[in-house]
């Protein structure tokens, strides 16, 4: 089996081609024109916890008004297929025509599916998105968009050439308070971003663990070879199947799950597509349960124009799974103050005061104290129902499937957060500084 460094080199740096599972149909073989009164028939790719806890409730909030309906599910574990059927029946979201496909080939071969929601394992999102759009379907694709650079390249190319509507699950892009922060920064009133500090802290030893299911799943009830896609082939391991977020290269863990949300806002607010460089460190300091991905992670990014190194700012990202003090925080700083996206407040805190400006023959620079409109704080947690951000994000996708307008988080947005995640993960694994070559569109490990 390839070790971690060899996998990074092959999948993220060398740009080698990666084989996709065959789908057996082309984009031209399914291209139904959806009329304003036509029902949009949606297939579920992966009946995951994320789907059940957030995506299905978000979908159900708008399905009737938008005339969308679930028509089938694809999952390679037989138990999940049956659970999907029962869950949706209990919610009144399916009927006797609802089908259960053993894999995505079976689902995408059908003629009664217009769009799909992809909520599979982290490393599968990009390749499942490729298969969906190349078969002629629109897609709502969970984040992280990709966990390997070549997968990200394949996916963004497939989506943009297919002209299909793909919404990446970066739901902050549909939240009013984030739109208001973006508008304020883009207006110039905030001043140049000088620093961003972000945290995502929990104290949950069971986070991403599924011990009961691990003890119950049987290899013969699923398709382990198909599950692994283009990852190095290994012997059956139910933990890598069900607890994949703990194991690279199936997931990067903290970067893919949490940092992908927050670093996306940096790209959005700054107008920059990628970091110039990143260094990272971390380790498994508390939860020594066989995991590979760290329970504590810190990355420091340099952002700014590729052609002007004198301009830019730093992003400090930290996350730990062993102490929740600080919770989820996003602070944007300028010379005049800060935006606190935890409280949705703009304030002069930390801004240039008159007593210090005077010594340098400068003027004080202090932002006003004000709220980001009337936007309430919106949570992104996938642990409970009633997720307003995901609901708004799902609605935006539904509306764009009908209007054919670009959604709030198109594939390029997913590609960009994937670049930042993969750079940080590579820095962590190699102990090296990782830079982005904008001309070659590739990472450089130095």
N, C-alpha and C positions, 0 to 999 in steps of 0.2 A: 504494500500500500504506500502511496506517495506520502511523504511527510508534509508538514504545513508549508515550509519554505518552498518546496518544489511545486506545490499546488498554487501558491501565490504567484510564483514566476510564470507558470503556464497559463493560469486563468486571468491574471490581472495585468501582467507586464508584457509578456511576449506577444499577446494578441493572436493566439492560435485559434483556428476555427474550432467550434464546439458542435458536435452532432446533436440535432434535435430529434426527438421521437417523431416518427412519421405520423402525419394526420390523414393523409390519403385524399385530401380535397384541397382545391385552390380557392383563392379569394373570389374568383369569378364564378365558382360553382354555387355560391349562395349569396344572393344580393337582393333580397326582397326590399322593395320600396315600401316604407311604412307610411301609410296615409294618416291624416289627422285623427281619424276615427278608429284606426286599427289598434288592436291590442298588441303591445310589445311583449313577446314571449321570452322569458329569461331563464337560462339554465344556471345552476349553481355548480361551480367547480371547486369542490372542497367544502364539506360540511364541518367546519372548524368551530372552535370556541368563539373566535372573533365573529364568525358569521352568525352564530346563534345569539350571541349576547348583544351585538351592536348592529351588524349589517341587516339582518332580517327585520328587527324592529324598525330601523330607519326606513327600509324598503316598504314595510307594511303601512307606515304613516302616510305614504304618498301614493301607494299602488292604485287605489281606487280613483283618485282624482286624475292621475296621470295615465290611467288605463294600462298598467303594467301587471304582469302576472308571472309567478314561478310555474314552470312547466316540467322541470326535471332536475335531477341531481347527478353529478358524476363524483364518485369517490372510490378509491381503490380498496378501501376497507369495507367489507360487507356490512359490518355493524353500523358504520356511519351512514350508509345508504338507507338502512332501515330506520335509524334514528331521525334522519332528515324527513322521511316520509311521515313518521308519527308526529314529529314536532310541527311540521307545517299543517298537517291535518288538524292538530289541536288548536292552531291559530287561525284556522279557516283560510289558509293561504294556498291550498292545493285541492285537487279533486281527483276523480277516478282515472283521469287521463295522465296523471303525474307519472313520469317514468324514472327508473333508477338505472343509470349507466355504470358499467364496471370500470370505465376509464374515459378519458377525454376524447379518444378516437370515436368511441361509440356515441358520445353526446354530440360532437361536432359533425358527425356523419348524417345527423338527422336534418330534416327540412323544416321542423317546427320550433326552431330556436333562433331568435333574432339577436340576442345579446347574452352576455354571461357576466356573472360576478365571480371573481377569482379570489379565493381566500385559503390558499393552500400553504405549504411550508415556505418560509422566507426565501430560500434559494430557488424555489420553483416558480415564483411569480412571473419573472421576465419570460421564461421559456413557455409557460402556459399562455401568457399574453400573446407571444408570437403566433402560437398555434391558433388562438382565437381569431386574431385579426386576419391571418392568412386564410382562414376558412370563411371570412366575410362577416364576422361578428363584431359588434361594439363590445366594450368591456369596461367594467369597474374593477380595477386591479389593486388589491391591497398593497401597502408598502411594507418593507422596503421594495422598491421596484426591482432591484437586482442586488445580488451579493457577490458577483464577479463581473469584472469590467467587460469581458467579451459578451456576457449575457445581456448587459445593459446596452451595448452597442447594437446587438442583434434586435433587441426589442424596440428601441427607439426608431431604428431604420424600418422595421416592419410596420410599425404603427404609422409613421409619417408617410410611407409610400402607399399604404393601404387607404389612407384618408378616413379610417374608422375613428369613431368617438371613443377615446379611452380616458377615463378619469382615474388618476392614481390616488390612493387613499391618504393623501396629505390634507386632512380635513380642516386644518387651520386656514387653508385658502378659501374656505367658505364661511368663516366666522366673522361677524360684523366688527368685533373689537380689533381683530388683526387687520381687516381692511382699513379701519380708521387709523391705526398706527401706520400702516403703509402710506396712506394718503398724507398724513402729517409729515412723515419723513420726506416723501417725494415733493412736498410743497416747498421745501427748503427752510421751513420755519424751525425745524429741529436743529439744523446745522449738520455738518459732516459727522457720520458715525465714527467715534474714536475707539470704542471698545464694546464688546458684547459678552455678558456673563450668563451662562445657562447651567442649570442643574436639573437632575431628575433622580430623586432619592426615594427609596423605599426601604422597609425592613421586613422582608417577606421571604423566609427560607423556602417556602413552597412555590414561589413565583417561577413559572415555567416548568414546574414539576408535575408529573401525572403518575404517581406510584401505583395507584389502584388500577388504572388502565394498562400500565406497563405489565402488571402481573396477569392481566386478563387477555391481552391481544395474542393471537396466534399467527405465525408466519403464513400458514395455509389460507388464512382468511383475508389476506391482502396481497399486494404485488410489490415485493421489496425491490426487485430489479427496476421496475418502472418508477418507483418512488425516487431512486437515487439519480435518475436522469443522467447528467454528465459529470456527476461527482465520482471520485474514485470508488470503485466497487469494493464493498466490504461484506463480511458475513452478517447475517440477520442480527439486528440490534434494536429491540423494541424501544429503548430509550432514545436512540437517534431518530426513530420514527415519531414518537409522541412528545419527547422533550428536546426537540431539535434545536431550540433556541439556546441550549447549553453547549452545543457541539458545533465547532467549525469543522468543515466548510458548509454545513447545512444552514448555518446562521452565524452572524457576527455577534449576536447577543445584544448588548447595550447599544452599540452604534446603529444596528439595523432596526431595532425595535423602538428606541426612544430618541436617539440623536437625529434620526432621519426626519422626525417631525420638526425638531427645533432648528436644525441647520437649514432646513428649507426656508424658514422665515428670514434667515440671513440673506439667502439668495434673492428672495422676493423683495425685501425692503431695500437692499443695496443695489439691486440690478446686476449683480455679479453672478456668473454661472458656476463658479468653482473657486476653491481656495487656491492661493499660489503655493502654499506649503503647509505641512502639518507635522507635528511630533506628538507622540502619545506614549502613555505608560499605563500599567494596571496589573492586576493580579487576582488570584483566588485567595482572599485573605480570611474569609469566614466560612463560606459554605462549601466545605470539602467533601462533596458528594459524588465525585467522579466527573464533574463537569470540566470542560475545556475552556469555555469562554469566561472572562473575568467577572467577579462580582463587584469590582471597583475599577473605574476607568476614568482617565483624564486625557483630554486632547487639547492642544493649543494650535490654533489655525492662524495663518496670515492671509488676509484678504485684501485685494486692491487691484487696480488696473494692471494688466500684464505688461503694458508698455511704459509704466511709470511707477517705479519702485518707491518713489518719495511719497506716494499717496497710499492710504490704506488704513487698516485697523486690525485689531486682534480679536479673536473669539476664544474665550476660555470655556471649555465644556467639561463638566464633571458629573459623574453618576456613581452611586453606590447602592448596593442591595442589602446593606447590613445596618443602616441607620437612616431613618427618614427625615431627620432634622433638615430643614430648608425646603423639603418637598420639591415641587416642580416650579422653577423660577426662570424668567426670561427678562433680563435687564439690558436695555440699549442706552449707551452713554454718548453724549456729545459734550463739547466744551461748555455748553450752556446748561446742562442738567441731564435728566434721564427719562426714559419711558419704562414704567414697570408694568409688564403684561400680566403680572399676578393680580395687581390691584386695578389695572386699566387706568393708571394715573400718569400724567405728564407733570414733572416737577422740576424746580431749579436745583434740586439736591446735587451737590458736587460741582455746580457751575462756577464760573469765574467770578469771584467777588470783587467789589470795588477796591478794597484795601490791597488786594494783590495785583489787580490790574493797574492801579495808579503808579505803582513803583516802576512799571515798564511803559508808562505813557500810553496805556491801553484803556479801553472802556470795559466796564463790567459786562458780563454776558450771562444773563440768568433767564431761563425759560419761565413762563407763567405757570402757576399751579392750575391744572385743569384736568377734566376727565376725558377719556376717549369717547366722546359723545355720550350716549346713554347705554352703550353696550355693556351687558352683564358679563361677568366672568364665565367662560364656557370651558367645561372639562372635556378631556379626550380619553378618559379611562375606558378601557374595554372590559372592565370587570363587572359593570352594572349596566342595566338598561337605562333608557332615558338619556341618550347621548345626543345633545342638541347639535353639536358640530357635525357629527356623522350624518344626522338627519338632513341638515342643510346641504351637505356635500352630496348625499345620495340624490336629493331633489335636483340639484344643479346638473348632475349626470343625466337624470331622466329627461329633464327639459332639453338638454343638448342633444340627446339621442333623437329627439323629435325635430329640433330646429337645425341640427347639423352645425351649430356654432361650437367654437372651442370651449371646452369646460374649464373650470377654475384651476385644475391641476392636470394639465396634459402630460403626455409621455415625456416630453423634454424636461419638465419639472422633476419627474422621477429619475431620469438619467442624471440630472445635476446633483440631486441629493445622494444618489448612488455613488457618484464620483467622490464626493466628500467622505461618505462612509467608508468606501473601499480604500481610499488614501489613508484614513485614520486607522483602519484595521491593519493595513499593511505596515504602517509605522509601528503599531503595537507589536506585531508579530516579528518584525525584522529588527526592531530597535534602531531604525534609521530615520532620518528626515526624508519625507516624501514630498516631492514637488510635482507640479503639473506643467507639462509642456503643451502650451496652447496651440502651437503650430502642428505638432504631431498628434495632438489630442490623446496623450498618453502620460502615464506616471513615470517619474524618474526617482529611483531610490538611491540616496547618496549617503 
